[in-house]
Amino acid sequence: MKLQPASEMAKIAEENYEKFKQSILESEGFESLINGIEEAANEGSKTLIYNVDPLCDPRTKGFLKSLLIEAGYGVISLDQHAMQITW
């Protein structure tokens, strides 16, 4: 067995993180988030409390939060799984 160089492990980790992000974008949970925002807006609300599935990878909430902020939403973490999203 051979120890791989750290640079190689970093490259592999980055490639797999990109796959992880893509899987989130294709998930039912992401579709649910989009639908929740649209439904709240259609009801005249500017806020949504969204709960990330507790069985998801712990990185999921952080990735969703960064996507939302990049798109101009305000995001406050309420607990380990819940976010308050504003627009």
C-alpha positions in Angstrom: 0.0 0.0 0.0 1.3 3.5 -0.9 0.4 6.8 0.7 -0.9 9.1 -2.0 0.4 12.7 -2.1 -1.8 15.3 -0.4 -2.2 17.2 -3.7 -3.7 14.1 -5.3 -6.1 13.6 -2.4 -7.1 17.2 -2.6 -7.8 16.8 -6.3 -9.9 13.7 -5.7 -11.8 15.4 -2.9 -12.6 18.4 -5.1 -13.9 16.2 -7.9 -16.1 14.3 -5.6 -17.4 17.5 -3.9 -18.5 18.7 -7.3 -20.4 15.5 -7.8 -21.9 15.9 -4.3 -23.1 19.5 -5.2 -24.6 18.3 -8.5 -26.5 15.5 -6.7 -28.0 18.1 -4.4 -29.1 20.3 -7.4 -30.8 17.2 -8.8 -32.4 16.1 -5.6 -36.1 16.2 -4.5 -35.0 18.3 -1.5 -33.7 21.1 -3.7 -36.9 20.9 -5.8 -38.8 21.2 -2.5 -36.8 24.2 -1.5 -37.5 26.0 -4.8 -41.2 25.1 -4.6 -41.4 26.3 -0.9 -39.9 29.7 -1.8 -42.3 30.1 -4.8 -45.3 29.1 -2.8 -44.4 31.4 0.1 -43.9 34.3 -2.4 -47.2 33.5 -4.1 -48.9 33.7 -0.7 -47.4 37.2 -0.2 -44.7 36.1 2.3 -41.1 37.1 2.1 -39.8 34.4 4.5 -39.6 30.7 4.5 -38.5 28.4 7.2 -36.8 25.4 5.5 -35.8 22.2 7.2 -33.0 20.2 5.6 -33.6 16.5 5.8 -31.7 15.3 9.0 -30.6 12.2 7.1 -28.7 14.2 4.5 -25.0 14.7 4.4 -24.1 17.4 6.9 -22.6 19.5 4.2 -25.9 19.9 2.4 -27.2 22.8 4.5 -24.0 24.7 4.0 -24.1 24.2 0.3 -27.7 25.3 0.0 -27.0 28.3 2.2 -24.2 29.4 -0.1 -26.4 28.9 -3.2 -29.2 31.0 -1.7 -26.9 33.8 -0.6 -25.3 33.9 -4.1 -28.8 34.2 -5.5 -29.5 37.2 -3.3 -31.5 35.6 -0.5 -30.9 36.3 3.2 -30.2 33.1 5.2 -30.1 32.6 9.0 -29.3 29.2 10.4 -31.9 28.5 13.1 -30.5 25.1 14.2 -28.6 22.2 12.8 -31.2 21.5 10.1 -33.4 24.6 9.8 -32.8 27.9 7.9 -34.8 31.1 7.7 -34.7 32.3 4.1 -35.8 35.8 3.3 -36.1 37.8 0.0 
